[in-house]
């Protein structure tokens, strides 16, 4: 592991109540007595940076921890783009092969949703190596590149704690007390409390509890079971199926089963079941075993079938569909439904199936508060994944999240800074550094000025940094993929986070921010925009300065001509004789053309405060 240098380190564990415990490292000692709840904790001053050291813990038994280094520990939080492993990034294979960095140590907090504070962190420290960065889906690429950049510059050990989970909104990582003060999450928090009092599984989402309450296909032997008798089920046609079951126009949960025959022997390689777009949510099984589920309507379903599920001869495919819209359910043409075997052989799945209605959810039947089948409830990851590691002494936090909150970007203006304060209070280590990734480009470029939820989310991130002490913004607007919410360019993101840390925390004399809008002057027919962080001057990347738009008091936006004048930019348009406001890179996938001489992109911005599309109406 890595212990944090320069501050007392908490070391904690469990024993019988009243037992004395003594902790020793390199001549430093700390003692305590186990509390009535069986928990003990000491705080011990670390030895000099470096190592390796040995920690000796003496109590009812004696434990020695070896290969302990002293350096800087960074907590790495967020959702899937923080979680994304090295193998899925650009040049990932080569990066993994060169990941032998024994001065970097890795800890991944395992997924856990909890409706009350959890005590024991789930995970283990590992030495950074080609093997460990690739295990269990891969260690966070952003965190790895950040840590590697830091370690190469400061030459002390670096510990990286990956504490993130794909698809999760910021409120899942925020305490109930803080959320109650914001007033926006009281209903959801009340539902969590109701489910906690009821007892049972702690899914961290609403849909799984709803299924447990209402889906009769889950009672006893589930309708996915391979040996279930479906002789009385109705014959239906897929795509389709809901009209035959009497719920063509109403919300409903229906189960569908189809038997297929596969060759003997099965071809080598991984098989994939493809079901196209499904509204609203599907859960798919083969031979009674779960293979995938999703409520992301626009995302065509493609589930990799794990080894051992398929067999030669007869196989049973079962799909549960929760349909909300009259034209919902299976929304793909028949040839889009298929099982693709390891050698590319296609087994068509469209045609005759058997179907049965499980839930007729037309009003007044209650509907779930959400359809995501992963943790999205407020505070459940704060309890399950953050509180258990909070005794750790750390240097700071890097945070890559926001996609799941983009439709509520205006709310994020208060939620994100509240969460930052929440984490600082939990760890009780003053206002430690908190560095935030500004969302990259995503979706396709719009040829006319538009309103944008992602632009508003980036604005909320920038406002948080501007108004929060000891924070920084790593702008990633010049990275991204129009068709993939998980862009492969993670190295540049990690390195820009490292620039924030090196400049702001470690005192390196380097640039860490691109041009940042500072003020605006009105001229006849034009606006002059002044910038901070113009290190080396303003620079145009590409053939011309693009992505500036202006509007008059009518609030109608037009593309602007833009030119650099020193550390300022003058914008104008013949369509706007009296401009009142300007914007730059204000869409989900803008063309990033403005940089400073240090090669860092400008922060997207607007000068107006007119109501957006996510709030402030």
N, C-alpha and C positions, 0 to 999 in steps of 0.2 A: 504494500500500500504506500501511499504518500500521506504523511502528516503535514499539516499546515505549519509553515515557519512563522516565527514572530508573534505568536499569540498562543494562549493556553489551548491544548487539544483535549477534547472530551473523548474518553474511552469508557464504554459502558457495557453492561451485560446483566446477567441474572444469576442468582444463587438463592439458597435458603435464607429467609429473613434472619437478620442479626449476625450474619457471617462477616468477619473482617476480610477486606480485599486490599491487596497491595500491588501497585503497578510500578514497574521500573523500566527506564530506557536510558542507557548511556550515563548512569549515575544520577539521573533525575528520578525522584520518587514521589508517589502520591498514595494516600491511603483513604479508605472509607469503610463504612459498614452497610451491608445490604439492608434496604428498607423493608417495611412491613409488606409491601407489594412484591417483594422478591427482586427488585431492580436495584442495581448499584451503578454509580457513575463517579469518575474522578476527572479532574482537569489537571493536566501535567504540562509543564513547560518543555517544549521540544529541544533537543540538542541542535547543534549547528546544521545548516542546510547541507544535504548530501546523504551519505550513508554507504552501504546499508547498515542499519542498526537492528537490534533484537529487542522486542518488548517482552518483558516477563510479567505474567499476571499470577499472583499467588492468592489463593483462597481455599475453598474446600478441595480443589485440585490446583495443579500448577500448569499453566499454558505458556508456551513461547511462540511468539509471532516473529518470523524471520523475513529478510528482504524488505525491511521497512526503510523508506527514504523520507527525508524531510525537504519540503519545497513548497510549491503553491498548488492549492486544490481549487478547481473551477467546477461549478455545477452547471450542467448543460441541459436546459429545459426547452419545452415546446411541443410541437406535434410532428407529423410524419417527415417533414423536411429536415428536422433536427435528428430524427430517428434513422433516416435513410443510411444504409450501410455502404461501406467503401465499394463493394462489388458492383453497385448500381450507379456508380458515378463515372464520369469521363476518365478513361485510362485506369479504371479501377483495378484491373488485374495487375498491372505494373505497380500501382501504388501499394497494393497488398504485399507484393513480393519484396518491396523495399521498406516495410513497416517495422523493421527491427529497431526499436528504440527503448532499451531497458530503463532509461531515465524517465520514461512516461509510463504511468500506471492507469489502468482502466477499471471502472466499476459501473456496471449496468444495473439500475434498479428495475426489478421485474414488475410487470404489469399487475396492479392490484387496485381494484375499486373497493372502497370501504365507506360505510355509512357512519362510522365513528372513528376516532383516532386509533390508528394501528401502531403497534409498539415495535415490531421486529422488522427491520429492512430485509428485503429479499434480494440477494445478489452476492457477488464475491469479487475481490480485487484480483486483477491479472496483470502480468507484465506485458507491455505492448510488444507484439511480435506478429509476423505474417499469419500465424495460426490464430491468435486471440482476436485480432481485428476482424477475422472472417467468421468466427463462431457465432452460432445462434442468430443468424440473419445479418450479422456484421455490426461492428461498433459504429457509432455515429460518424459519418464522414466529415461533417462540419466541425464537430468537436475535435476529431483527430487532426484535421488541418490547422485548426486554431491552436491546439496544444503543441503540435510540432513546431509551428512558427514561433510560439512563445519560448519553448525550450531552447530552440536554436539561438535565440537572441539573449536570453537572461542566464542560460547555463546553470539552472537549478532544476531539480526534478519537478515534474508536473503531474498532478493527479487529475483525471477527468471523470466526473460522475455523470453518466448519462441518465437523466431523469425526465423522460418524455414519452409520449404515446400518440400515434397517428390519429388524426381526425378530431382531436379533443379541443374544445373551446377554452378560453382563458378562465372562465368561471369554474371549471372543474378543478383548477389548480389554486383556487382562492378560498379562504376560510369562510365559514358561515357568518361569523361576526362581521367581517368586512362586507360581505354581500348584502347582509341585512341593512347595513348603513346606506347602501346604494339604492335600496327599495325596488330594484328591478327583478329580483329573483326570489321574492318571498313565496310565491306560489309553488315554484319548483322545490324550494327548501322544505316547505310544508309536506310535499309529497315524499321527499326523502325521509323525513321524520316519521311519516305514516308507515312507510315500508319498513323502516328500522324497528318500529314498535311491533309490527306484524311478525317480524322474523322471517327466516328463510334465506335464499341465496341473495347475495349482494352483487347484482349484475352491473350496477352503475349506469344503467339506461332504463328507459321506460318501456320499450317494446317487449323485452323479455318477460317482465312482470305481467304485462298485459296478456301475452300468450299464455302464461301460466294460469291466469285467471279465467280466460275465455275460450282458448283453443281446445276443443274437445278431441282434436286429432293428436294431442299430447297426452291424453289421459290413458293410464294403463299401458298396454302395448301400443306404441305410437303408430300412426298411419304410415310411417316410413318403414316399418318393420318388414323385412323380406318375406316372412312367413305369414303375414296378415292376410286374412281372407277378404278379397275385394270383389267377390262375385256379384254382390248387390250394388256395386258402384255403377254410375251411369257412363255410357260410352260418350265421349266428347271429342271434338276436333281441336287440336293445338297447332298453330295459334288459335285462340278463341277459348272456348270451354265454359265461360261464365254464363252465357245465355242458356245453355242446356241445363245449368244448375239453378236457374231462376234468379240470378243476381247480375244480370247484364248491366244495369244502370245504378247499382248501389254498392257502397263499400262492403267488402266481404273478404273472408279468408277461405280459400278453397285449396284442396289437395288434389294433386294429379299424379297418376302412376302409369308407367309404361314398361313393358318387358321387351328387352332387346337381346339379340343373339350375337355373340362375339366369336371370332375364329379361335381355333385350337391348333397350335399354341398362340398365345397372345404375342403380338410383335413387341420387340424391345423398345424402350424409350417411354417418356412420360406422356400420358394421355391428358387431354383437356376437354372439358365439356363447355360448349358455347351455346348460350341461350339468348343472345342479343339483348336489346333494351327491354326491361320489365318495369312496369309501374304497379305498385309502389315498391314493394319489397318481396324478394324471393328467399327461400331457404331450400337448398338442394341436397339431396341424399342419393347415394348409389349403394344398393345392397344393404340398406339400413344404416349406412355410415354417412355422417355429415361431410360434405365436400366444399360447401361455400354458401355465403349469404350476403346480400347487399340491399341497401335502400337508396343507393345513389342512382336515381332514375336514368340519368343521361349516360351512364357508364355501361356499355355492353358487357354482359356477364361472360366471364371466361375463367373457369375454375380448374386449376391443375388437380388431377386425381392422384392421390397418394398411392404409393406402391402397395400392392396387396389388396386393394379394394375391388378392382375388376378381376374377373375370372373367365376362363374359356366357357363358352356355352351361354346359358341364360343369365341375364343380369337385370336388376330392377332399378329403374330411375324414378325417383319421387321428388316432386317439386311442390312446395307450399307457397302460394302467392297471396299476399295481402294487397288487394286492389282497392284504390280509392276513387278513381275517375271512371265515368261511363265508358270511355274509350281506352281504359287502362288494361293492365295485365300484360300479356305477351304482345309486344309492339313491333316485332321484327318479322320480316318475310319468312316463309317456311324454310328456305335454305339456310337461314341464319341459325336455326336450331339443329345442333349436330354434336356428336362426340367424335373427336379427332384422336385416333390411336397414335402410338409412338412412332409408327412408320409413315404417318400422314393419311392412313386410311380413314375415310369419312363414313360414319354411321349416322344416317339421317334420323332425326328425332321428331320431326313434324308428322302430323297425321292423327291416327286414332289413339287416344289415351283413355284411361278411366278416371273419373272425377267424382269428388264428393264435397259438399258444402260443410264447412266447420263452423264459421261464424257469419251470420247475417248482421252486419254492423250498421245498418241504416238507422237514422235517428229514431228513438232517443238513445240507442245503444252507445255507451261511452267509447271514445277513441283514445289511443295512447297520446301522451303529451309530445312524443317524438318517436321517430322510426329508426334512428341509428341503433345498431346492434353492438356498439362498443361504448365505453364510458363517456357520457356527455352530461351527466347530472352535476349540478353545482356541488363543489367541495369534495367529491368522492375520491379524486386523485390527490388533493391536498392532504386528506386523511390517510389514504392508502399508500402513497408513494413519496410524499414530501416530508410529512411529519416524522416518519420513522428515521430519516437521515438528518433531521434538523440539528441534532447535537453536534454534528461535524463542524469543525472549524474550517472555513473556506476563505479564499481570496475574493471571489465574486461569482457572477452568473453571466452566462450567455444565453440568449433567448431567441428562438426562431419559431414564430407562431403567428397566427392572425387569419389564416385562410378560413378557419371554421367560424370566425367572427365577422367576416367581411360583409355579410348582409346586415350586420348591426354595428357598422363602423363608427357611427356617432356615439353609440353607447360605449364603445371601446376607448373613447377619449377619457372617460372616467374609470372604466374597468381596469385598463392596463396599469395606470399609475397607482390605483388602489392595490392591485396585486403586487406590484413592486414593493410598496410599503409593507404589505402583508408579509412577504418573504423576509424582508429585513427585520421586521419585528419578531418573526418566528425564530430566526437564526441568532438574534440578539448580538450582532457583531457590527453595530453602527451602520452607516450607509455605505455598505460595500458596493463595488462597481457592478453595474447592471447594463450590459450591452445588448442591443436589440437589432435584429436583422429586419431591414425594411423589405417588404415583399418584392420578389422579382417580377419580371414580366410574365403574363399568362393570358391565354385566349388570344384571339386574332386582332391585329391592328385595325383600328377604325379610321377611315379616310376623312371623316369630319369630326370636329370637336364634339365630345359626348360627356355625359355624366357617367360616373363609374364607382361601383362599390369598392373595388380594389384601390382606386385612387384615394377614396375617402379613408380607407383603412391605413394606407401609407401615411396620410396626413395625421391620423390619430397616433401612429407610432412616432412621427417626427415631433408632434406636440408634446408627447410624453417625455421624450428626451430633452426637449427645450425647457420643460418645466420641472424636471426631476433632477435633483442633485446627483452628481457622480454617475451619470449615465452616458451612453454613446449610441450612435446609429451607424450601422454598417449598411450602406446603400447597395442594393443588388439589382437596380432597375435595368442595367445593361446585361443581365443574365436572364435565363428563363427559356421556356419552350411554349409556343402557342397551344400545343396539343397535349401537354403533359404537366400536371400540377406538381410533379416531382422532377424538376430539371436536374440534369446530370452535372452541371457546373457547381460543384460544392467546394472545390479548392479555393476559388476566388472569394467565396463567402466566408470560409473559415479564416482566410488570410486577412480580409478586411475587418473581421472581428478582432483579430490579433493586432491590427494597427490601432484600433481603439484602446486596447489594453496597454500596448507598448507606449503609446503617446500619453495617455491620460493617467495610467496607474504606475507604469514603470519609468516614466520620465524621459523616454527616448525623444530626441529632437526630430520628429518625423511628422508628416501630414497624416491625418486619420479621417478627414472629412472632405467631401467635395463641396463645390459652391453651394452656399445656403442663402436663400433669399433673406434680405435684411430690411430693405425699405423701397419705397416707390415715389417717384416724382411725376407730376402731370405736366405735359407740354402740349402745345397746340397740335392735336392730331396724333400724339404719341405718348408713350409711357417710358420712363427710364427706371430700370430695375437695378438696384444695387445689391451686391452679394458679399457675404463673409466667406472665409476659407477659400480664397482665390489663389492659394499658394502657387507661385509660378505664373500667375495670370490666368485669365479665362481662355479656354481652348475649345475649338470646334472639332468634333470627331465626325468624319464623313465629308460630303461635298458642301453642305450648307447647314446653317443653324435652323433646326426644325423643332416641331412640337410646342411652339409658343402659340397661344390663342389669346384674343382680347375680345371684350364685350363692352358695349355702352350701357347706359342706364336701363335699356330694354332687356338686358341680360341674355342677349342672343350672341352666341360665340362664333367667332370667325378666325380662321388661321391668320397669323400675323407674320409680317416680314420682321426679321430680327437681325441686329448687327451689334457687334461688340464695340464698346467705347471704354477703354481702360478696364476697370473692375466693375463695369456696369454693362447692361444690355438695353438697347432702345428698341421698342416694338411698336409697330403701327400697321394699319390696314386701311385701304381705300374704302372698305365696307363699313368702317367704324370711325366716323369723323371726330367723335368725342369719346374716346375710350375711357372707361371707368375702372376696369379690372383686367388682370392678366393671369394666365395659367401656363404652367410648363409640365409636360409629360403627364397630363391629366387624363389617363385612360388606363385600362388594364394592361395593354401591351404597347407602350409608346416606343418611339424611336429615341433612344438616349443619345443626344448629340452634344450636350454641354458638359465639359470637364474642366478641371483645373490643371495647372502645369505638373502636378504630382500624379496625374493619371486617374484621379478619382471622379466619379460621375456626380453631377449635381443632384441635390435632393429635389424630387418632384414637389411642386407647391402651387398654391393659388393665393392671390392677394385679396380675394373677396371672402366674405363670410355669409354668402347667400345660402339659403337652405339647400341641403343635398338630398340624395335619394334614400339615405339610411336614417334620417332623423332630422332634428332641428327644424321641424316644420312649424 
